[in-house]
Amino acid sequence: MADDQASGKGNPLEEYKELCNNMRHYGNMRFGQLTIFVALMGALFAFVSRNGTMCQQTTTLLQVATVVMGAAFWVMEERGADYWHHFKYKARQIEKRLGYEQHKESPPEAIPEFTATNAARVLYVAIPWFLIRTVDSRSSAFADGIPPTAIWLAFAAIYLVFIFRRIHKINASREKQGCRDGC
């Protein structure tokens, strides 16, 4: 370690500590974002629940707002997860030099798809879907037998495209890093 400091590379132990702090930050940020997202969706739901039948313009506005908020929080989740995985990868590299093994192996997953990121993804789709369906039921167009589902279909299509592109990107990144055990 003294050689690293003398050569101007910095202190690997300090860098390792900072990487761990960054991972902690992005892990905590997820819960802050989820809290804000649920509060915003709850406020929209309360607004919809208090009002009776709504005109088509109000219905469309609420549905678009729901889609935009869901997509925005989804993107923030994905970027936060990207940074978290990046810091974990870097921490694993530094661990080798320091002789540590904290991040060397991830605990085995009972079901590989059951991850915190996938749980957040489910919430970022399910809550907006529920709210959009609730808004549909309050629409004056729904009373006439014409439910405004075009926004929901566009919302679902955008999310599906995003999910498949994201999975492809994650798998390609893990292959590039030689990371096959969930790093």
KEKOL-809466 format. One line per 4 residues: their letters; for each residue x, z, y of C-alpha. Coordinates in Angstrom, 2 decimals, padded with zeros to 5 digits. Example, Ala and Ser with C-alpha at 12.3 -4.5 7.8 and 13.67 -1.06 7.14 Angstrom:
<nodes>
AS) 012.30:007.80:-004.50 | 013.67:007.14:-001.06
</nodes>
This chain:
<nodes>
MADD) 000.00:000.00:000.00 | 002.85:000.71:002.37 | 004.18:-002.81:001.71 | 000.79:-004.26:002.70
QASG) 000.83:-002.38:006.00 | 004.43:-003.42:006.72 | 003.62:-007.10:006.09 | 000.69:-006.98:008.51
KGNP) -001.99:-007.36:005.84 | -003.70:-004.10:006.67 | -004.57:-001.16:004.53 | -006.44:-002.16:001.33
LEEY) -007.90:001.33:000.95 | -009.37:001.22:004.45 | -010.70:-002.29:003.85 | -012.24:-001.11:000.57
KELC) -013.94:001.79:002.34 | -015.27:-000.57:005.01 | -016.58:-002.97:002.36 | -018.39:-000.10:000.65
NNMR) -019.87:000.94:004.02 | -021.01:-002.64:004.61 | -022.68:-002.73:001.19 | -024.42:000.55:001.99
HYGN) -025.55:-000.85:005.35 | -027.11:-003.96:003.82 | -028.74:-001.90:001.06 | -030.29:000.42:003.64
MRFG) -031.26:-002.49:005.88 | -033.46:-003.87:003.08 | -035.65:-000.78:003.18 | -035.86:-000.85:006.96
QLTI) -036.96:-004.46:006.87 | -039.51:-003.77:004.13 | -040.92:-000.90:006.19 | -041.32:-003.07:009.28
FVAL) -042.80:-005.92:007.22 | -045.38:-003.69:005.55 | -046.28:-002.12:008.93 | -046.80:-005.56:010.52
MGAL) -048.86:-006.80:007.59 | -050.86:-003.56:007.66 | -051.57:-004.03:011.37 | -052.80:-007.57:010.74
FAFV) -054.93:-006.34:007.84 | -056.42:-003.58:010.01 | -057.26:-006.16:012.68 | -058.94:-008.41:010.11
SRNG) -060.80:-005.50:008.51 | -062.24:-004.23:011.82 | -063.56:-007.59:012.89 | -066.54:-009.29:011.35
TMCQ) -066.66:-013.00:010.82 | -063.91:-014.79:012.74 | -063.86:-018.29:014.19 | -061.69:-020.96:012.61
QTTT) -059.06:-020.79:015.40 | -058.57:-017.04:014.92 | -058.41:-017.49:011.16 | -055.78:-020.21:011.45
LLQV) -053.74:-018.23:013.97 | -053.69:-015.14:011.72 | -052.75:-017.21:008.69 | -049.92:-018.97:010.52
ATVV) -048.66:-015.61:011.86 | -048.73:-014.22:008.33 | -046.77:-017.17:006.93 | -044.20:-017.06:009.74
MGAA) -043.65:-013.32:009.36 | -043.42:-013.56:005.58 | -040.91:-016.42:005.81 | -038.85:-014.67:008.52
FWVM) -038.54:-011.46:006.53 | -037.79:-013.44:003.37 | -034.90:-015.20:005.14 | -033.56:-011.88:006.44
EERG) -033.72:-010.48:002.90 | -031.87:-013.45:001.47 | -029.12:-013.32:004.09 | -028.74:-009.57:003.63
ADYW) -028.44:-010.09:-000.13 | -025.84:-012.82:000.47 | -023.73:-010.46:002.55 | -024.15:-007.62:000.06
HHFK) -022.98:-009.84:-002.81 | -020.09:-011.14:-000.70 | -018.92:-007.60:000.07 | -019.26:-006.60:-003.58
YKAR) -017.15:-009.59:-004.63 | -014.48:-008.68:-002.05 | -014.58:-005.02:-003.15 | -013.98:-006.09:-006.74
QIEK) -010.93:-008.06:-005.65 | -009.47:-005.11:-003.75 | -010.27:-002.72:-006.60 | -007.85:-004.63:-008.81
RLGY) -005.02:-003.95:-006.34 | -006.00:-000.31:-005.90 | -006.63:000.40:-009.57 | -010.27:001.40:-008.94
EQHK) -013.24:000.47:-011.10 | -016.32:001.46:-009.09 | -017.64:-002.11:-008.70 | -015.85:-003.65:-011.67
ESPP) -018.96:-003.89:-013.83 | -022.62:-003.75:-012.92 | -024.85:-001.57:-015.09 | -026.71:-003.62:-017.68
EAIP) -030.17:-004.71:-016.64 | -033.04:-004.10:-019.06 | -034.54:-007.38:-017.89 | -032.16:-009.58:-015.84
EFTA) -034.88:-010.74:-013.46 | -035.83:-007.17:-012.47 | -033.62:-006.77:-009.42 | -034.23:-005.25:-006.00
TNAA) -033.96:-008.69:-004.39 | -036.58:-010.14:-006.73 | -038.85:-007.17:-006.07 | -038.56:-007.81:-002.33
RVLY) -039.28:-011.51:-002.93 | -042.47:-010.59:-004.76 | -043.58:-008.41:-001.84 | -042.78:-011.14:000.70
VAIP) -045.10:-013.49:-001.20 | -047.80:-011.15:-002.53 | -048.60:-009.29:000.69 | -048.98:-012.44:002.83
WFLI) -051.03:-014.07:000.03 | -053.38:-011.07:-000.04 | -053.69:-011.07:003.75 | -054.32:-014.82:003.90
RTVD) -057.03:-014.51:001.26 | -058.57:-011.61:003.21 | -058.53:-013.69:006.40 | -060.14:-016.56:004.46
SRSS) -063.00:-014.30:003.42 | -063.64:-013.35:007.08 | -063.61:-016.92:008.32 | -066.79:-018.51:009.64
AFAD) -065.75:-021.62:007.72 | -065.85:-019.57:004.50 | -069.49:-018.70:005.19 | -070.22:-022.43:005.38
GIPP) -068.63:-022.96:001.97 | -065.35:-024.47:003.26 | -062.55:-021.93:002.70 | -059.48:-022.75:004.84
TAIW) -056.92:-022.80:002.04 | -054.68:-025.59:003.34 | -052.39:-023.05:005.03 | -052.15:-021.02:001.83
LAFA) -051.23:-024.13:-000.18 | -048.54:-025.09:002.35 | -047.29:-021.49:002.32 | -047.06:-021.49:-001.47
AIYL) -045.31:-024.87:-001.56 | -042.72:-023.81:001.02 | -041.98:-020.60:-000.87 | -041.65:-022.40:-004.20
VFIF) -039.23:-024.95:-002.75 | -037.28:-022.13:-001.10 | -037.17:-020.10:-004.33 | -035.88:-023.00:-006.44
RRIH) -033.28:-024.01:-003.86 | -032.19:-020.39:-003.53 | -031.83:-019.86:-007.27 | -029.76:-023.05:-007.52
KINA) -027.51:-021.93:-004.63 | -027.02:-018.44:-006.11 | -026.14:-019.80:-009.54 | -023.69:-022.32:-008.05
SREK) -022.05:-019.59:-005.96 | -021.70:-017.26:-008.93 | -020.18:-020.01:-011.05 | -017.70:-020.81:-008.25
QGCR) -016.68:-017.14:-008.02 | -016.47:-016.79:-011.78 | -019.15:-014.13:-011.57 | -021.34:-014.09:-014.64
DGC) -022.30:-010.43:-014.98 | -024.60:-010.13:-011.95 | -022.00:-009.65:-009.21
</nodes>
